[in-house]
Amino acid sequence: MPAPFSVWNTAPTSAAAQRKGRYAPGSSAHPAKMLPKIAAHAIAAYTRPGDLVLDPMCGIGTTLVEAIHLGRNALGVEYEPRWAALARINAAAAARAAGAGFGSVRCGDARDLTRLIPFEHHGKVDLVITSPPYGNSVHGHVRSTRETGERGVVKRCDRYSHDPSNLAHVSTDRLLNAFAEILTQCRVVLRPGGTVVVTTRPWRERGELIDLPSAVIAAGRAAGLAPTERCVALLAGIRDGRLIPRSSFFQMKYVRDARRQGIPLAVIQHEDVLVFTRPDPTGHCRNTAVNKGRATRPGRPTIRAPRTCTQRNRDGHR
Ligand SMILES: C[S@@+](CC[C@H](N)C(=O)[O-])C[C@H]1O[C@@H](n2cnc3c(N)ncnc32)[C@H](O)[C@@H]1O
């Protein structure tokens, strides 16, 4: 059945206003946080109070915080100890504020998800919601020249870490194959009929369009998940029927620089939301290996990012 709404009004207020009072100092330094209302919308749409939500790449724990405030329980995995520690603090604060629910965060590589998630939760997760790291060209905060004493605009907080193994720092093809592996493991911990929501967007690399949403759909299929919806989550507000852009300084700069090179970019003001389900033809937990933990891990699919733009850029790359 088609979804009743395909556009989510998720930025009626700014990201800072949505986060106010809910996140520990230091959280804003994460370069690519999910907009809280995107997480909240998905959690409200695809789960019920008391359900279990998992984010295998949880950053500072936005999805866990929103889940707990909505009366759900939440599990998170994050590769970087710095962000995992903040996710733990943020989830604990949410549980205190909500007076119920739990949020548990493990630090590790989500390709080891079935080992990191306690066995008691295997086959019990109702919703996986996550966002892979991608296209860091528009990440970062502006640091004022008064702070630094330097001339011109200085970028800060634009990296997840300096660890080359963080999936933010590998090639797009490696990221996609790792992400397919992570989704394969998510399928094991999901209950049959459970939902996976991935937020992502396309970006350009040396002038080429990297169609990450299409590649993520392929990764989901390869992981044995069925794509069910494709929605748009707005990053722009709506006033008097018009979109109010909420672009960052570096998003604007990126687009202006590209246009100067003859690449006809526009500022992206939405996230693609890709929704999958774990098929449940019988209504039972069919896969007995789910109850044996890691035994269900299928072979690795190979996913490549479709490159759809043939425009030659300044460096002559296609
Ligand atoms: C787009 S961010 C997610 C942000 C998160 N939704 C939030 O609001 O804070 C992707 C995260 O994946 C993490 N990551 C990278 N490689 C990973 C891996 N192999 N396993 C788990 N997390 C990983 C990055 O450190 C980053 O924090």
The ligand as an SDF file (V2000), in Angstrom:
LIG
                    3D

 27 29  0  0  0  0  0  0  0  0999 V2000
   26.2310   10.2950    9.6870 C   0  0  0  0  0  0  0  0  0  0  0  0
   26.9810    9.8930   11.2150 S   0  0  0  0  0  0  0  0  0  0  0  0
   25.5930    9.4600   12.2370 C   0  0  0  0  0  0  0  0  0  0  0  0
   25.1640   10.5870   13.1080 C   0  0  0  0  0  0  0  0  0  0  0  0
   24.0470   10.2450   14.0730 C   0  0  0  0  0  0  0  0  0  0  0  0
   22.8150    9.8810   13.3790 N   0  0  0  0  0  0  0  0  0  0  0  0
   23.7890   11.4160   15.0240 C   0  0  0  0  0  0  0  0  0  0  0  0
   22.7840   12.1150   14.8710 O   0  0  0  0  0  0  0  0  0  0  0  0
   24.6720   11.6930   15.8460 O   0  0  0  0  0  0  0  0  0  0  0  0
   27.6990    8.3030   10.9020 C   0  0  0  0  0  0  0  0  0  0  0  0
   28.4720    7.7600   12.0910 C   0  0  0  0  0  0  0  0  0  0  0  0
   28.9770    6.4770   11.7280 O   0  0  0  0  0  0  0  0  0  0  0  0
   30.1590    6.2690   12.4770 C   0  0  0  0  0  0  0  0  0  0  0  0
   30.8850    5.1220   11.9060 N   0  0  0  0  0  0  0  0  0  0  0  0
   31.8060    5.1050   10.9360 C   0  0  0  0  0  0  0  0  0  0  0  0
   32.2370    3.8440   10.6950 N   0  0  0  0  0  0  0  0  0  0  0  0
   31.5420    3.0330   11.5450 C   0  0  0  0  0  0  0  0  0  0  0  0
   31.5270    1.6350   11.7910 C   0  0  0  0  0  0  0  0  0  0  0  0
   32.3000    0.7780   11.0850 N   0  0  0  0  0  0  0  0  0  0  0  0
   30.7110    1.1510   12.7410 N   0  0  0  0  0  0  0  0  0  0  0  0
   29.9210    1.9970   13.4740 C   0  0  0  0  0  0  0  0  0  0  0  0
   29.9000    3.3350   13.2940 N   0  0  0  0  0  0  0  0  0  0  0  0
   30.6930    3.8540   12.3350 C   0  0  0  0  0  0  0  0  0  0  0  0
   30.8610    7.6120   12.3540 C   0  0  0  0  0  0  0  0  0  0  0  0
   31.8720    7.7650   13.3430 O   0  0  0  0  0  0  0  0  0  0  0  0
   29.6750    8.5760   12.5120 C   0  0  0  0  0  0  0  0  0  0  0  0
   29.5310    9.0010   13.8370 O   0  0  0  0  0  0  0  0  0  0  0  0
  1  2  1  0
  2  3  1  0
  2 10  1  0
  3  4  1  0
  4  5  1  0
  5  6  1  0
  5  7  1  0
  7  8  2  0
  7  9  1  0
 10 11  1  0
 11 12  1  0
 11 26  1  0
 12 13  1  0
 13 14  1  0
 13 24  1  0
 14 15  1  0
 14 23  1  0
 15 16  2  0
 16 17  1  0
 17 18  1  0
 17 23  2  0
 18 19  1  0
 18 20  2  0
 20 21  1  0
 21 22  2  0
 22 23  1  0
 24 25  1  0
 24 26  1  0
 26 27  1  0
M  CHG  2   2   1   9  -1
M  END
$$$$
